[in-house]
């Protein structure tokens, strides 16, 4: 039975901190599972009016670039068996989807384990098998296991078409800022296209507020006040992986699980950090997520893959945010075996999935939402994936909550922004970083 004993306690802490913070704070749920869980548990209805949740780039299907989707469809048109997870079937590319390719005769199969694809290839040596794999650190080890097993078996009819992503470089890109060090000291260069209000009038919180006001969801006027970090990926990465975000950007980060009690605990800690002006890293999911993560899985990933640039939907190409199969295992790289080349591809006309997963808009802001774009007839990936924001909003409804959100955020438009922070203030900001203490 799920324990609910601490839910009232976390709610009390959350509302108390929200009353002290004196501004609207927007926390990005990096993981798509958090987005769905927030609706499923009714979390949004419990939040104070000035605490908001915005979607982030944590749905692996949603962040996969349009050109990578097209590459999978190209592979399906080969005389090969394509094995992939169910979420990928209906994701539309510029030339249809894997489901449509299967309807016209392509051999596309849904698997529940990467080893299913290996086993099928081993029992059918006369056919070529291609594992189409996407995902973050959570699913990458499973792909590495499949490649290692195929190597052990000496399979010559098994390859992988992978579009795995690495989370942290994308978060840094999303913040739109980088710390530059020079002889004259450190400054923060910020990519921004709109102006926002200062976060707080309280002296103790003014430093972090001025810092955070600079870090906006990509090209957006909505400030990111902190990250609700993904429980799944953190199992592999470890909670300490997010410390660089805290230290480089003064951005509060809390790792949380997916039950109501766990998410409330995470949001309470984030709001307390904002109210106190003390950014920190905390882990309220310690029973599953360890500081250094799963080092066995990390070593397995490192054995099979090496860092590479990757293209993300809405964020573009980010150095070090993807993975490439190492030379030792490159005979299992489908792009090499079949000469597949990913091309730049435009987003579907009118689709705003890229803006949704970078916090620039909500699903109901898209003119296609719940009209032309539904789970039955999806236009973009956010309506397809079980972790997609649009699918969650469609299933659970979010129009009333959206109107409330816009009313709160609207009054912050057109206000002054901040200049680069001088070295002394950056050091002062870092001195305020608090050690993580789970509630």
C-alpha positions in Angstrom: 0.0 0.0 0.0 1.3 3.4 -0.9 2.2 5.6 2.1 0.4 9.0 2.1 1.5 9.9 5.6 3.9 12.7 4.6 1.7 14.3 1.9 0.1 16.8 4.3 3.6 17.7 5.6 5.0 18.3 2.2 2.0 20.3 1.2 2.4 22.5 4.2 6.1 23.1 3.5 5.3 23.8 -0.2 2.7 26.4 0.6 4.7 28.0 3.3 7.7 28.4 1.0 5.5 29.7 -1.8 4.2 32.4 0.5 7.8 33.5 1.3 9.1 33.4 -2.3 7.1 36.5 -3.3 6.9 35.7 -7.0 5.9 33.2 -9.6 8.3 30.2 -9.8 8.3 27.8 -12.7 9.9 24.4 -12.2 10.7 22.3 -15.3 9.8 18.6 -15.0 12.6 17.3 -17.1 11.1 13.8 -17.3 8.0 13.0 -19.4 6.9 10.5 -16.7 6.7 13.4 -14.2 4.5 15.3 -16.6 2.1 12.3 -16.9 2.3 11.6 -13.1 1.5 15.2 -12.3 -1.8 14.9 -14.1 -2.6 11.3 -13.0 -2.1 12.1 -9.3 -3.9 15.5 -9.4 -0.7 17.2 -8.3 -1.3 20.4 -10.3 -4.6 21.0 -8.4 -2.6 21.0 -5.1 0.0 23.6 -6.1 0.0 27.2 -4.8 -1.0 29.7 -7.4 2.5 31.0 -7.8 4.1 27.6 -8.3 4.0 26.3 -11.9 5.2 23.3 -13.8 6.5 23.5 -17.3 7.5 20.6 -19.6 11.1 19.9 -20.5 13.0 17.8 -23.0 12.7 14.5 -21.1 10.5 12.5 -23.4 12.9 10.4 -25.6 10.5 10.0 -28.4 9.6 13.7 -28.4 13.2 15.0 -28.6 14.2 12.7 -31.5 14.8 14.9 -34.4 12.5 14.7 -37.5 15.5 13.6 -39.6 16.2 10.7 -37.3 12.5 9.6 -37.6 12.9 9.7 -41.4 16.0 7.6 -41.1 14.1 4.8 -39.3 11.5 4.9 -42.1 14.3 4.6 -44.6 15.5 1.5 -42.8 12.0 0.1 -42.8 11.9 0.4 -46.6 14.9 -1.9 -46.8 14.4 -5.7 -46.9 15.1 -5.9 -43.2 13.1 -6.6 -40.0 12.8 -3.4 -37.9 12.5 -4.0 -34.2 11.5 -1.1 -31.9 9.5 0.0 -28.9 5.8 0.6 -29.3 6.0 4.4 -28.8 8.0 4.8 -32.0 5.4 3.2 -34.4 3.1 6.2 -34.8 5.6 9.0 -34.7 5.2 10.8 -38.0 8.2 11.6 -40.2 8.1 13.6 -43.4 7.2 10.5 -45.3 4.8 8.8 -42.9 5.5 6.6 -39.9 6.8 3.1 -39.1 3.2 2.1 -38.7 2.4 3.3 -42.2 5.5 1.5 -43.5 4.3 -1.7 -41.9 0.9 -1.2 -43.5 2.5 -1.1 -46.9 4.5 -4.3 -46.3 7.6 -3.3 -44.3 8.6 -5.8 -41.6 8.2 -3.7 -38.4 8.0 -5.5 -35.0 7.3 -4.2 -31.5 9.7 -5.5 -28.9 9.7 -5.2 -25.1 13.4 -6.0 -24.6 16.4 -5.3 -26.8 17.4 -8.9 -26.4 14.2 -9.9 -28.1 15.6 -8.4 -31.3 18.9 -10.3 -30.8 17.1 -13.6 -30.2 15.0 -13.2 -33.3 18.1 -12.4 -35.4 19.8 -15.5 -34.0 16.9 -17.8 -34.9 16.5 -16.2 -38.4 20.0 -16.0 -39.9 18.5 -15.5 -43.4 17.1 -12.0 -42.6 18.7 -8.8 -41.6 17.4 -7.3 -38.2 17.7 -3.7 -37.3 17.1 -2.5 -33.7 15.7 1.1 -33.9 16.6 2.5 -30.4 16.0 5.8 -28.8 16.2 7.1 -25.2 18.3 8.6 -22.5 20.7 7.0 -20.0 17.7 4.9 -18.8 17.5 2.8 -22.0 21.0 3.1 -23.4 22.4 0.3 -21.2 19.8 -2.1 -22.7 21.0 -1.2 -26.2 24.6 -1.8 -25.1 23.6 -5.2 -23.8 22.1 -6.1 -27.1 25.2 -5.1 -29.0 27.5 -7.0 -26.7 25.3 -10.1 -26.9 25.2 -9.9 -30.7 29.0 -9.7 -30.7 29.2 -12.7 -28.3 27.0 -14.7 -30.6 28.9 -13.6 -33.7 25.7 -12.4 -35.4 26.2 -11.0 -38.9 22.5 -10.1 -39.5 22.0 -7.8 -36.6 22.6 -4.0 -36.5 21.4 -1.0 -34.4 20.0 2.3 -35.6 20.3 4.4 -32.5 19.4 7.9 -31.6 20.4 7.8 -27.9 20.7 11.1 -26.1 22.7 12.4 -23.1 20.7 14.6 -20.8 23.0 17.1 -19.2 24.4 18.9 -22.3 20.8 19.5 -23.3 19.9 21.1 -20.0 22.9 23.4 -20.3 21.8 24.3 -23.8 18.3 24.9 -22.6 19.4 27.3 -20.0 20.8 29.4 -22.9 23.8 30.5 -21.0 27.4 29.6 -20.4 30.0 30.8 -17.9 33.0 32.3 -19.7 36.2 32.6 -17.8 38.8 35.2 -18.7 41.5 37.3 -17.1 38.9 39.9 -16.3 36.8 37.4 -14.3 33.7 35.3 -15.0 30.6 36.6 -16.7 27.5 35.0 -17.9 26.5 35.4 -21.5 22.8 34.8 -22.0 20.7 34.1 -25.1 17.4 35.8 -24.5 14.7 37.4 -26.7 12.3 38.8 -24.1 12.3 40.6 -20.8 11.1 39.4 -17.5 10.5 40.7 -14.0 13.0 40.4 -11.2 12.1 37.4 -9.1 12.1 38.9 -5.6 12.3 42.1 -3.6 13.8 40.3 -0.6 17.4 41.2 -0.1 18.5 37.6 0.9 17.0 36.2 -2.3 18.0 39.0 -4.7 21.2 37.5 -5.9 19.8 34.1 -6.9 16.8 35.9 -8.4 18.8 38.1 -10.6 20.9 35.1 -11.7 17.9 32.9 -12.4 16.1 35.6 -14.3 18.7 35.2 -17.0 18.1 31.5 -17.5 15.0 31.1 -19.6 13.5 28.2 -21.4 15.1 28.4 -24.9 14.2 31.7 -26.5 11.4 32.1 -24.0 10.2 34.7 -21.5 9.2 32.1 -18.9 12.0 31.8 -16.4 13.1 28.4 -15.2 13.3 28.6 -11.4 14.6 25.0 -11.0 14.7 21.5 -12.3 12.6 18.6 -11.0 15.2 16.1 -12.2 14.2 12.7 -13.7 14.1 9.7 -11.4 14.6 7.2 -14.1 17.7 8.6 -15.8 19.1 9.5 -12.4 19.2 5.8 -11.4 22.0 5.5 -14.0 23.5 9.0 -13.8 23.4 9.4 -10.1 22.1 12.5 -8.3 25.6 14.1 -8.2 25.5 14.4 -12.0 23.3 17.5 -11.7 25.7 19.3 -9.4 27.3 21.1 -12.3 24.0 22.7 -13.2 23.7 24.0 -9.6 27.2 25.3 -9.5 27.5 26.8 -12.9 24.0 28.3 -13.1 22.8 28.7 -9.5 19.9 26.5 -10.6 18.1 24.5 -7.9 17.9 20.8 -8.8 16.0 18.1 -7.0 15.8 14.4 -8.0 12.3 13.0 -7.3 10.3 9.9 -7.9 6.9 9.6 -9.5 4.4 9.2 -6.7 2.5 12.1 -5.4 4.4 12.2 -2.1 7.8 12.1 -3.8 6.9 14.9 -6.3 5.5 17.1 -3.6 8.7 16.6 -1.6 10.7 17.6 -4.6 8.6 20.7 -5.3 8.7 21.7 -1.6 12.5 21.6 -1.6 12.8 23.6 -4.9 10.4 26.3 -3.6 12.3 26.5 -0.3 15.6 26.9 -2.1 14.1 29.8 -4.2 12.6 31.4 -1.1 15.8 31.2 0.8 18.0 32.3 -2.1 20.1 29.2 -1.6 20.3 27.0 -4.8 21.3 23.4 -4.0 21.1 19.8 -5.1 18.8 17.4 -3.3 17.7 13.9 -3.8 14.2 13.0 -2.4 14.3 9.6 -4.1 17.3 8.0 -2.2 15.8 4.6 -2.0 16.4 4.2 -5.7 18.8 7.0 -6.8 22.3 6.9 -5.4 24.8 9.8 -5.5 27.1 8.1 -8.1 24.3 6.2 -9.9 24.7 2.7 -11.4 28.4 2.5 -12.2 28.0 -1.0 -13.8 25.6 0.5 -16.3 27.8 3.5 -16.8 30.8 1.3 -17.7 28.7 -0.7 -20.1 27.6 2.4 -21.9 31.2 3.6 -22.0 32.4 0.3 -23.4 30.0 0.3 -26.4 29.4 4.0 -27.0 31.4 7.2 -27.2 30.2 10.8 -26.9 29.0 12.5 -30.2 27.1 15.5 -31.3 23.3 14.9 -31.7 20.4 16.8 -33.1 17.5 17.4 -30.8 14.0 18.6 -31.8 13.8 22.3 -31.1 17.3 22.6 -29.6 19.2 21.7 -32.8 22.7 20.1 -32.8 24.4 19.9 -29.3 27.9 18.8 -29.0 28.4 15.8 -26.7 24.6 15.2 -26.2 24.5 12.0 -28.3 26.3 8.7 -28.6 28.1 6.9 -31.4 28.9 3.2 -31.5 32.6 2.7 -30.8 35.0 1.3 -33.5 35.1 -2.1 -31.7 31.4 -2.6 -32.3 30.9 -0.5 -35.5 30.0 -3.7 -37.5 26.6 -3.4 -35.7 26.0 0.2 -36.8 23.1 0.1 -39.2 24.0 3.5 -40.8 27.4 2.0 -41.9 26.1 -1.3 -43.1 23.2 0.1 -45.1 24.6 3.5 -46.0 21.9 5.4 -44.2 22.4 9.1 -43.9 20.2 11.4 -41.7 19.1 14.5 -43.4 17.7 17.7 -42.0 13.9 17.6 -42.1 11.3 20.3 -41.4 8.9 20.0 -38.5 5.3 19.2 -39.4 3.5 22.5 -40.5 1.8 24.1 -37.5 3.2 21.6 -35.0 4.6 23.2 -31.8 6.1 20.1 -30.1 9.5 21.7 -30.1 8.2 24.6 -28.2 6.3 22.4 -25.7 9.3 20.3 -24.8 11.4 23.4 -24.2 8.8 25.2 -22.0 8.0 27.9 -24.5 4.3 27.0 -24.8 1.7 24.6 -23.5 0.0 22.0 -25.6 -3.3 23.9 -25.6 -1.4 26.9 -27.2 -1.0 24.8 -30.4 -3.8 25.4 -32.9 -3.6 21.7 -33.9 -4.1 20.4 -30.4 -7.3 18.2 -29.9 -8.4 19.1 -33.4 -6.3 17.9 -36.2 -3.8 16.4 -33.7 -5.1 13.7 -31.4 -3.7 10.4 -30.2 -5.5 8.7 -33.1 -4.2 11.1 -35.7 -1.0 12.6 -34.2 0.8 15.4 -36.1 3.8 15.5 -33.7 5.6 13.1 -31.3 4.3 14.8 -28.1 0.8 13.4 -29.0 2.2 9.9 -29.7 4.4 9.0 -26.8 3.0 7.7 -23.5 5.3 10.3 -21.9 4.4 13.1 -24.3 3.1 16.4 -22.8 0.4 16.7 -25.5 -0.9 13.2 -24.9 -1.0 13.8 -21.2 -2.9 17.1 -21.6 -5.3 15.5 -24.0 -6.0 12.5 -21.7 -6.3 14.4 -18.5 -7.4 17.8 -19.7 -5.5 21.0 -19.0 -7.4 23.9 -20.4 -8.6 25.3 -17.1 -5.1 25.0 -15.6 -3.6 26.6 -18.6 -5.8 29.7 -18.3 -4.9 30.0 -14.7 -1.2 29.7 -15.6 -1.4 32.4 -18.3 -3.2 34.8 -16.0 -0.3 34.4 -13.4 2.5 34.7 -15.9 1.0 37.5 -18.0 1.6 40.2 -15.4 5.4 39.6 -15.7 5.7 40.6 -19.3 7.6 43.7 -20.4 9.7 44.2 -17.3 13.4 44.7 -17.1 16.0 42.0 -17.4 19.5 41.9 -15.8 23.0 42.5 -17.1 25.8 40.0 -16.8 26.8 39.2 -13.2 30.2 40.3 -12.2 32.8 38.0 -10.8 32.2 39.0 -7.2 28.5 38.2 -7.4 29.1 34.9 -9.1 31.4 33.9 -6.2 28.9 35.1 -3.7 26.1 33.2 -5.5 28.2 30.0 -5.4 28.9 30.6 -1.7 25.2 30.4 -1.1 24.9 26.9 -2.7 23.4 24.7 0.0 24.4 21.1 0.6 21.6 18.7 -0.3 19.6 17.5 2.7 16.7 15.3 1.9 13.5 16.1 3.9 
